[in-house]
Amino acid sequence: MRRREAVRSPVASPDVRRTVEAVWRIESARLIAGIARVVRDVGLAEDLAQEALVAALEQWPESGVPDNPGAWLMATAKHRGIDRLRRAEVHQRKTEELGRDAQLRSPADDDLAAVADDPFDDDLLRLIFTACHPVLATDARVALTLRLLCGLTTKEIARAYLASESAVAQRIVRAKRTLSAARVPFAVPGRGELRERLASVLEVVYLIFNEGYYPTAGERLTRPELLEEALRLGRILAELLPREAEVHGLVALMELQASRTRARTGSMGEQVLLLDQDRSHWDWLLVGRGLRALERAYATGGPIGPYTLQAGIAACHARARAPEDTDWERIVALYDGLAQLVRSPVVELNRAVAVGMAFGPRTALTIVDRLSEEPTLDSYHLLPSVRGDLLEKLGRLDEARAEFERAALMTANSRHRTALLGRAAVCESE
């Protein structure tokens, strides 16, 4: 179960508990979103959703699972919201608004089934934009999104990011308080500010994906649970905002990168680099989904942004059934376009890798040496890693070994460290 201790009620039998857990996984984000639209407080909305969950664990073993369990939970939560607001003597208009929305009818009433009928409703979009609001720090946006939209527990979030459970809990609590204190409206931004706010949402989703795809610390090469949640959020956004090119671009990028997951790990659990991967182990269903999402991004006719360009680069790899078939010159051209949109030394480093493949390691090394003076890359282990690779190709093995060893000292991920030390050892033995 992906929520707090409330789900440990001893009342429910194992079968009913499994049913409740399945319903919760499917309905929790929409349930919180639907309640938050009325109470205008995501923290209170989550509490009310939890109370509805406990009620289900207590009542369903005797009454049976309702035909529309999502609507039952929604109605129960809203009725409890009415009681909560009345006890707190909240403004009468608020109470009447909540009462009208829930219609003060039985959870089994057919009319209430419509409340949770649409899996891609406006309430869910409002919750996404609220949880990812720029008023919150980036780490707070990530934690709150994982909690409210992905249903991860505080413990699961802490484990994924190698943080203490108490630190993550405090981060989530502070995020909710910040939203409340700033009176952030529970609303989708207007047309004038949609793209600016959407950038914050897409950033959060991609941060979650990247931590799943390339964990910054720990002993795992991937965190599948984060990959899955980021993909799910991206696909929801694509349905909610079908005319936004960058939404489809991000989905394409994530699908294409995720397609390589199985091939990124060898039989002994070691890291396998892109050009050494067995492409028959790629998930070609995900490749197809990614390529179709990229087509949709271009078909919107909207501005082509950084996610779409990065998806185009990933598509070049996906279309090459063997590494030698990769169109590196096109990849360089796409990186040129990306560098114009995103002034980032990391983008320039990735571009240098493509330049090395297209035009030779000597040309690429000139770019990387220039980046060595960039202070923001001082602790970025991929800089010496890329430099080591280029030096190795140029036959400068002692220098390459030193770069790989330096990169190994800079990474907090034990698997990446092992791979880098392995490359350093190869340089020493040649």
N, C-alpha and C positions, 0 to 999 in steps of 0.2 A: 504494500500500500504506500502511496506516495504523499501522505500527509502526516499530521502530527499524532501525538499519543491518543487522541480521541478515537482513532480507528481501532484501538485494541479492546474494544468493548467485549466482555465475555458472553454477551447475550447471543450473538449470532452464531449459527452453526457454520462449519467449514464451507458448505455449499453456498449458503447465503452470503457469507463473507466474501467468497470469490466473486459472486455476482456483483456485490456492492463495489468491490475493488475494480472490477471491469467497467462498471457504469461510471465510477468516479474518474478513472483514467480518461474516459471518453468525454465526460460532461463537465469536469471541474472548471476548465477555463471559461466555457460559456456560462456556467452557473455563476461564477464570480463576476463575470462581465455583466450579466443581466442584472444582478443585484446592485453592482456598483453604479450602473446607469441611474438608479433611483436614489440610492443613499449618498452618492457622490463621494465615497470614501472607500478606497480599495482595501484598507485594513479592516474596516467594519464588514465589508462585503465578504472577505475571506473568513472572518469569524462566523458570520451567519451561514456561510456554505458549510463550514465545519459542523455547526450545530445540526444542520439538515442531514449531514452524513451520519452523525451519531443517532439521530432519530430513525434513519433507515436501518441501521444495525439493530436497533431496539424493536422496531415495529414489523419489519419485513418477515422475520422468522414466523410470526403468528399470522399476519395478514396476507402474506405472499408478495412476490415482487410485482409491482404494478405494470400495466401494459406499456406505459410510457414513463420509465423511471426517471428520466431527465426532467420531465415536467413535474413529477412528484417532488423531486428535490428542489426545483425552482420555487414551486408554490409553498413548500414548507419553509424554505429560507425566507421568503418574502413575508409570510405570516409572522415568523419570529422577528423579522425586522420591524413590523408594525408594533409588536409588543415592546421591543427594545426602544423604539423612538417614543412611544407613548410614556414609558416609564421614565425616560429622560426628559419628558416634557418638551420635546422638540417642537418647533414651530408647526402649527396646525396644517399649514399648506403642505409641508413635507409629508405629514402623515396621510393626508387625503390623497396626495399623489401616489404614494406607495400603495394605499388601499385600493385605489382605482386600478393600478397596474396589475395587482394580484387578484382583484375582483372579489376578494374575500369568499372564495368558493373552495369546495373540497379539492384536495390534490388529485382525486380521481376524475374530476370534471373534464370533459372533452375539450372545452374551450381553453383550458390551461395547457393542453398539449401543444398548442400553437406557440407558446412562449419559447419553447426550446426546439422548435421544429426545424429551423434553418441552421445548418452547421457552419455557415459562413455569413453570420449576421453582423449588423453594424455595431452591436455591443462588443463583440470580440475585437473588432478593429479599434474601437475606442480604448479597450483595455491594453492593446498592444502599444498604441501611441502614448498612453498614460505611463505604463511601466518603463518605456524607453524615453521618457521626457528628458530633454537636455538639462533641466534644472538639477538632475541627479548626476553624481559622478559616474564615470564609466563602469567601475566595478559594482556600484549599487544598481545600475540599470541591468547589468548582466544577472546579478543575483536575484533581483526582483522578477525579472522575466522568467528565469528558470523556475522560480517558486510559483508564480501566479499562472503562467501560460503553459509551462511544461509539467507542472505538478511535482517537481522534485522536492524532496524533504531537505531541511537544512543540513542534515547529515550527508545526504547524497551530493549536495552542492559543495560542501566542505571537502569531501573525498575527491571530487572531480578536480578541484582547484588546489588541493593540498593545503588547505587552510584549516584553522581550528573551527569547530562547530560554533563556539561562542562568538568568534569574530564574524562569521557569516550571519548568525542570528542578529547580532547588533547591526550589521550592515543593512539587513532587510528591514528591521524596525526603524532605523534612521531614515531609510528611503521612504517608508510609508509616512513618517512624521513630516519629512520634507515636502512631500506632495501635498499633504494636508495644510501645512503652514503656508505654502506658496499658493494655496488655492488653485492648484492646477485643474483646469476644467476637464471633466471626463467627456472628451469630445474628439472627433477627428478634426485635424486642423483644416482651416479654409483653404480654398484653392491657392491663395496667394502665398501661404507658407507651407503648403503640403510637401513640396520637394525638399525644403530645408529640414523639416521635421522627419521626413521619410529617411533622410540620410542617417539620422540618429538611430532609427529602427533597424535599418539594414546593417549598420555598423555593429549593433549588439548581436544580431543574428550571426553575422560572419565571425565575430569574436568567439561566440560559443562554438561555431563550427571549427575554427582554427585550433581551439584548445582540444577539441576532439580529434582532429586530424594530425596535429603535431604538438603534443603536450609539452609545455615548457619545463616541466619537472616530473620527477617520479621515475617509475621503472617500466612504464607502458609506452609502446609506440603509437597506440591510438586509444581513444576513449569512445567506444562505439555508442554509449548512451548519449553523449553530447552530439555526436554526428547525427544520430537519429532525431534528436529534438530540434537541432538547427534545420535539418531538412524538412521536418514537419512544419515548423514555423514558416519557412520560406514558401512551401507549397500553399499554406493557408493564405499568406500575403498575396501570392500570385492569383488566387481565386478572388480575393477581396479587392485587389487593385489591378485588374487585367490590362489596363492601358498604360501602366507605368513600366517603361522599358527596363529600368535598372532592377526592378523586382524580378523580372524574368531572367535578367542577366545574372543576378546573384544565385537564383535557383539553378541556372545552367552551370555556373561555376562550381557550386557545391555538388551537384549530381555527378559532374565529370570527375572531380577530384575524388569523391567518395567511391567511384567505380573502381579505383585502383587499390582499395583497402586490403583485399586479400593478398595481392601480389607484393605488398610493401614489407611483408614479413617472411623470412625464410623458414626452412624446416626446423631449424634450431632456435627460432625466435629472433634471429638477427635482422637488422634493417637491410632492406634491398632498395637501392636507389632506382630512380625512374628508368634510366636507360638499361638497367640490368634486369628489369622485371619481366617475368613470363606473362605476356599480354593475354594469353589464353585464360589466365586467372582473373582478368579484369571482369567486372560485372557489366556485361554488354547490354543488359536491360537498363541499368542506370546510364550507360553511355547514350543509349537511344533517347532516354528521357532528357538528358542534358542537351543533346543536339536539338531536340524539338523546342526546349525552353529557349535556346539561343535564337532559333528561328522566330519565336514569338517576340523576343526582345527587339529584333530588327523590324518585325512586322508592325509594331506599334507606331513606327514613324517618329518616336520621341527621341530626345537627345541620347547619344550613345555615351555612357559613362564608364567609370573605371571597372565596375563589376562585369559589364558586358564585354569590355576589351579583354579582361583577364579570362573570361569564359571562352573568348575567341582563341586565346593562347592554349587553353586546355583542350579545345576542340582540335587544334592542330596535332596535338599528341594523340588524341583519341582516334583521329582519322588515319594515323600511321600504324599499320599493322606490325611494322618492325621499326626499331629505332632509326635505322638508316633511311627510312622513308620520310622522316620528319621534315617538314618545310620550315627550316630554321630561319631562312630569310624573311618569310612572312611573320614568324614569331618576333623577329627583331623589329619589323615595321609596326607590329601591334604594340610592342613595348615603347617604341618611339611615340606613338599616340598616347599611351598611358602616361608617359613621362611628362607630356605637355599638360595633362589634366591633374596629375598628382606629383607635386615636387617632393619626391621622397628619395633618400639615399638607398632605401631598401629596394624600391622599384629599379633604381639605377644598377644596383648589384645584380638583381635578377636579369636585367637587360644585358649586363656584362657576360653572364653565363650563356645567353643566347648568341651574343656576338662571338664568343669563343667557339661555339659550335658551327656558326655560319661562316666566320672569316678567320678563324684560327686563334689559338690561345695567346699569342703575343699581343695581338690587338686588344683582346679582352683584359690582359694583365695591366695594360696602360690605364684602363678605366678603373680597375680595382685598386691599383696603387694610388690613384687620385682619391678614391673613397677612403683609403686608410687614414687620411687627414680629417675625415668627418667625425667630429666628437660624438655625435649621436650613435655611432656604430662602435664605440670603444668597447662595449661589453656584449656586442652582437656576435655570437659564435660562428654564424654563417659567413662572416667576412673572411676570417682566416681559413675557414673550411674551403671557400671558393678559391681563395688565393693559393692554398695548398694544391688543389686540383689542377689549376693552371700551371703551377710550377712543376708538378709531376709530369704533366704532358710535355713540358719543355725540357724534361730531363734534368731539372735542377732539384735532385732528390733530397739533398740535405736541407735545403730551404723548405721544400714541401713538407718534410717530416716535422720540422719545427713549427710550421703553421698548423698542421693537424694536431700536434700536441697542445699548442696554444688554444685551439678551438675546443679541445676536449676539456681543458681546465675551465672554460667559460660557460659550458652548458650544465644545467641542473638535471637533465634527463640522463639517467644511467645508460639506457640503450643507445642513445646518440653518442654518449661518451665512449662506449665500447667500440662502436663503429669507427669513430675517428681515431682512436688508438690503434685499431686494426689497420687502418690506412697508413698511419705513421710507421707501423712495424713493417709493412710491405715496402715502403720507401727505404727503410734501413737495410732490408735484406737484398734489395736489387743491386 
